[in-house]
Amino acid sequence: MTTTTPARAINDGLREALRTDPAVLLLGEDIGRLGGVFRVTDGLLADFGPHRVVDTPLGEAGIVGTAVGLAMRGYRPVCEIQFDGFVYPAVNQIITQLAKYRHRSGGRIAMPVVIRIPYGGGIGSIEHHSESPETYFAHTPGLKVVTCATPDDAFTMIGQAVSSDDPVIFLEPKRRYWTKGAVTGTPSLGLHQARTVRTGTDLTLVAYGPLVAPALEVADIAEQESHSVEVIDLRSLAPLDTDTVVSSVLRTGRLVIAHEASRTHGIGAEVAARVQEEAFYALEAPVLRVTGYDTPYPPSRLEEDWLPGVNRMLTAVDRTLAF
């Protein structure tokens, strides 16, 4: 067991994938000589060379389109989208090509492509650098969508994603890149299983990616007020591990869901719908969502007012427990 950051853990996971499988290669803007904007690919060019770690032109559509062609020829490309808001020029390739080829070919053509996207806010950045585009991809059949919240998951999940024969959107919460934690190096869960990170009896609090840490803080505060909050990290957004969430709600009777993305049509709405379908008679209170607002992401000086955090989560927890 070692202690490291998610950024370093992903670097280690990519290094392991490059070392063990010659079909793996990396594509992206500034990922080679610079090591990526967040230095996630630092050192990989020196170790594996420019034919395995490829600095591309500034053109996301070209990056993903090239990856589709490489996958059809037997490679396992891992693309980096430099920031979340820059993925939209590649949406055509992702949705009309990447997501559909395996189904269109009756399973004969695998699409083992990973698209890494640093996402979410909280770093004081400018427009197009702090978005949460997960729902676009989770809504698209043919894509798998996952997000890590800890260094341990960052290491194991990137390896599992690269090994997948289906395309994986790999979302990396950029404001957690430098938070240290333990890495065991051994997967304890499948890529698409949720994790119960804290057990509780009074309420289930579901989060993923950047909001798992504040959710645990909420549970600590609630415990001081004699309330027991169970915290679940979804980890996978498509497919969703509904069973873990429903099993928890059947025991606690209450559910709060938190995510940075805007509220309407978000992941929280889907989780709420599934829980009311499968655990309606166990619910002791309405399901509540704590999310970003239905507006474009604000200027950096206002982002702390826009982002859901501990205070807004605690308000939802109090409302649910008081119902």
N, C-alpha and C positions, 0 to 999 in steps of 0.2 A: 504494500500500500504506500502511495506517495501523496504529497500535498502539492496541488498546482492550481492553475486557473483554467476556466473553460477554453480560453484562447489557446493556451499551451496544450490542453488535452485534445482539442481538435487537430492541432498541428501533429501531435503524437499519433493520433488515429489515422490521419492522412499518410503520415510517414510509414506506418505499419502496412497500410493498404498498398502503397507504392512498392514497398519492399517485397511483399508476398505475392503480388499479382502483376505481372508485366503488362496486362491489358489496361490497368488503371493509369489514367493521366489527368492532369489538372489544366483547366482553361480559365483565364480571367484577366481583367485589366490590372496591371501592376502587381500580379501575384508572384512574379519571379524575382527580378532584381530588387524590388522594393520589399517583397515579402508580404504584400497586401497592405491596405490602409490601416488595418488593425493588427498587422504583423502575424496573422494567423498562419500564413504559409512561409514564414521566415525560415531560411536555411534549406528549403526543399529543392530549390533550383541548384544550389551548389552540390547537393547530394545525389540528385537524380537527372540533372541536365535539362537543356531547353526543349528536348523532344518529349519529355514527360511532364514538365512544368512550363506551360506555354503562356507567355505574355501576349495577349490578344490586342487588336485595335479596340478603340472605344466604340463598341457597338454590340449591345446585348442581344439583338436579334441574330447577329452573326455568330455570337458565342454559342447560343442554344441551337441554332440551326446546324452549326458544325458538329455539335455534340450528338445531335440526332443521326447525322450521317456516320459519325464514328461508331455509335452504338450499333447501327445496322451492319457494320463491318467487323463487329466482335470486340470492340473496345468498351471500357467502362469509364466514361468521362465524368469528371467532377467539375462543375462550373461554379465560379464565384461571381455573384452579382454584388458589385461593390457596396451599394446601399439599397435598402428596401424600395425606395421610390424610383430606382432606376430599372426595376424589373419590367415595367409596363411596355417598353418597346419590344420585349421578348414574349409578351403574352400570346401573340399569334402563334409563334413556334411552339410554345408550351401547351396551349389548349388545342390547336388544330392538328398538330403533328405529334409532339411528344406523348400526350395523354392518350392518343388514339391508335398508334401503330400496332401495339400488341393485340388489341381487340380486333382491329381491322384485318390483321393477318391470321386470325384464328389461333393466336398464341404461338405462331411459328417464329415471329420476330420479337425478340426480347428488347426492352428499352432500359438497360441498366444505367440510367443517367441520374446523377445527383446534382441538384441545383441548390447551392448554399446561399442563403440570404441573411445577412445581418439585419435585424428588424427591431422595431419598437423605439420608444423615445427615452428621454431622461439623460441625454448627453449634451444638451445645449446646442444642437446643430441647426443648420439652416433648412429651408424648404426642400422637400423631397428626400430628406435624410432621416426621417423619424416616423415612418409609416408602419402600419400593421396590415399587410395584404393577405393574411392567411385565408380569409373566407372565400376569396376569389378561387383559390386553388383547392380548398377543401370541398367546394361545390362542384368541382370538375371531375366526373368519373374518369378513372384511369390514372389518376395521380394519387400518390401517398404523401401525406403532409405530417411532419413531425417537428417537435421543438424540444430542445434540452434546457434544463434549468440548473444543472449542477455540473461540475467538472467530470464527475464519474459518468453521468449520462452523456456528456459531450464526447467523451472518448469512446464509450461502447456503442452509442447510437450512430456515430459517423461510420464506424466499421460495419454495423449492420446495414446501414443505408447503402454503402458502396457495394455490399454483397447482394443487394436486392436486384432481381431481374425486372422489376417495375420501376418507373421513374419516381424519384423521391424529392419533394421540396423540403429542404433541411433548413429550418428557421433557427437562427442564432440570436438570442437576446443580447444586443450589443452592449447595453449598460451593465450586463453581468459578466462581460468578458474577463474582467480583472478581479473577480471575487474568488478567493482561494477556497479550496475544499479537497476532501480526500478522493483519491482515485484508486479503485481496487483493480481495474483492468479486466475484470471478468463480468460479462453481462449477467444480471440477476433476473432480467425480464426480457420478453420479446420486444421487438421494435414498436409494436402497436398495443402494448399494455400500459394502462395507467398505473401509477404508483401511489399507495397510501403512505404519505410521508409523516403523518402524525395521526394517531388514533384518538377518537373522541366519541362521546355518547349523545350530545345535545344537538348538534348541528353539523352538517357537512358543508365545507367550504372548498369549492373546486376552482383551481387556477391552472395556469400553464406558463411556461417561459418566464418572462421578467417578473410576473406577479406571484410566483411561488414563494419567494423570500418574504414579501410583505404579508402574504397569507399566513405564514408561520408566525410572524410577529403579532398578527391579529389573534392567533390562537393563544399565544403567550399572555397577551393582555386580557383576553377573555377568561383565562384560567385564574387570574388574580381576582376576578369577579365571580368565581365559582361556577364558570361555564366551561364545558368540555367540548372543544371544537375539533372535528376530524378534518384534516387537510388532504386533498387529493390533487396530485399533479397529473393532468391528462396525458402529457408527453406526446401522444398521437392525436391529431385532429382529424385525420382521414386515413384509415378508418378510426372511428371513436370506440373506445372501450366502455361501452354503456354498462356492461355487467358490473364493473367495479363501482361505478357511481351509484347504480340502482341498489346494489347490495348495501352500500353505506347508508343511503337514504331510508331503506327499509328498517334500519336500526335506529337512526337519529330522528327521522320524521321531518327534518328541515333541510333546506338547500339554499345556499348562496353561491353564485357563479361570478367570477371576476376575470376580465381580460381588458387589455389596453385598446383593442380595436373598437370602433364605433358600435353602438348598441344594436341598431336595427339590422336584422338578418345576420347577426353575428353568431359565433360558435356557442355563446351562452344561450341563445334562443333555441338552437338545436338540442343542446343538453337538456334544457327545461322541458321541451316537448317530449323527448324520449322518457324522461323521468315521470312526467304526468301520465304517459301511456302505460308505463310498467309498474309504477309505484304510487298511483293516485291515492289509494285508500290509506297509505302509510303517511301521507303528508299532513302535518299539523299546522302548516302555514303556507301562504303562497311562496312560490319560488321567486327569489329576487336576483337581479343582475346588477353588478357594479362594473361599469365600462367607461371607455372614452365616450365623448359626446358625438352627436351626429353633425359634426362640422369638420371641415378640413383641419388638419393638424395646425396648431397655432404657432406664432413666432416663439422662439426658444424662451424668451423672458416670461411667457405665459404657460409654458408646458406643465409646470407643476400644478397649476390650477386645473388643467385639462385632464391630466393623467389620473386614473383611479389609484388611490393609495390607501394607507392604513386607516386614516380617519373615515373615508367613505365606506370602506369595508366594515369597519366597526359599527357605523350607523346602520348598515344593512343587517348585520348580525343582531344588533339590539332590536331592530324592528321585527325581525323574524322570531326572536326568542320571546318577545312581548306579545306576539299575536295570540 
